[in-house]
Structures are given as structure tokens and as C-alpha cells.
Amino acid sequence: MTAHTLRGALMTVLEEPADDALDDEVDIDLSAVTFMDAAGVSTLVQASHRASELGRVLRIRQPSPAVRRVVHLCGLDGRLLAEHLE
């Protein structure tokens, strides 16, 4: 999956109206991701910003080692990784 495809999918989900309080939390599973570059990080940060604007929370659950490493190197652990947001 490309960053462009991920961005489109995340924005679609985020723009859907939440049915209840549980829908305010958008969890994404990136366990199968083997590579992430700046475009992927940018996509996650943009989606996180949009989620905040909508009163929602975007969290990464089950990050692959590649995702965990890039998120950590960018200092975004506390903003994106579910274990830091609960």
C-alpha cells in the first residue's frame, strides 16, 4: 500500500460520522508494513491532525518493527502508538 492509498483510506474513515463514543477512536493495524518512509510518516501525522480536529483519536496498534522504528526516530511514539495513548 502506498502513502497516497493509506491517506485516502484514513481520511474516508475519519470523515464518517461516529455512531458512539467508541467510534471516536480510530485504530489502525500496521503489523504487515515492512517499509515506511517520510511519506508514510507524513500521512500518519496528517491523519492524526485531522482526527484531532474532528474530536477523534488515531492510534497505531500492532506496529511492525519497521513502523515502530520510524515512529520512534521521529519522536512520535507518544502521539501515534496505542500503548502510549491508553
N, C-alpha and C positions, 0 to 999 in steps of 0.2 A: 504494500500500500504506500502511496506517495503522501507527502505532507499535504498536497493540494486535496487529495481524496479524503484524507483524515479531517482536514479543516471543514470541508463541506459536510461530512457526516456529523461532526461535533456541533456545528452551527445549526444544523437541522434539528438535532436532538435538543439543544439548548433553547431554541425558539418555540418548541412545542410547549403548550401550557401544562403546568404541573397539576396533576389531579389531587395530590395531597402533599403533606409535609415531606414524605419520603422521596417524592419526585424532585424535591429541591436539591437533592444530592445526585450528581451525575458521576458514576464510577466507570472508568474505562480500564479494560484489561489489556495491557501491553506485554504480556508474558511471551508472546511469539515474535516480538520485534528483535531482530538480530543486528540492526544498524539504525542509528539516529544521528542526524546532522543538525546544523543550525536551523534549517527549515522546519524540521520536526519540533525542535525546542520552541521556535517562534510560534508555530501552530498551537502548541500546548499553552503557551503564555497568553496568546490572543484569546483562546477559548476560555482560559481561566478568568481573564478580564471580563469577557462577555458574560460569563456565568455570574460573576460578582455584580455586574450591572443589573442583571435580572433577579438578583437575590438568591442565587443558586451557588452551589459549590461543585467544582470539578476536581475529582480525585483520581489518581492513578492507583489501581490495585494490581497486585501481581506484576510489578515491573520486571522486565528481563534484566539480566546483568548489564546489557548494553544501555538500556534506558536508565537504569539506576545510576550508572557511572556518569552519563552525560548530565542528568538532572543534578547530581551531586556536584559535578565540576562547575556547573552554572550557578550553584548556590540556591537551587530552587526546591530542595528537599522539603522544607517546611511549608512551601506553598502548594506543591503538587502531589507529594506522596501521601497516600491514605494513612499510613501508620503515624505520620506527623500531624495529621489533621483531626484525629479522633480524640 
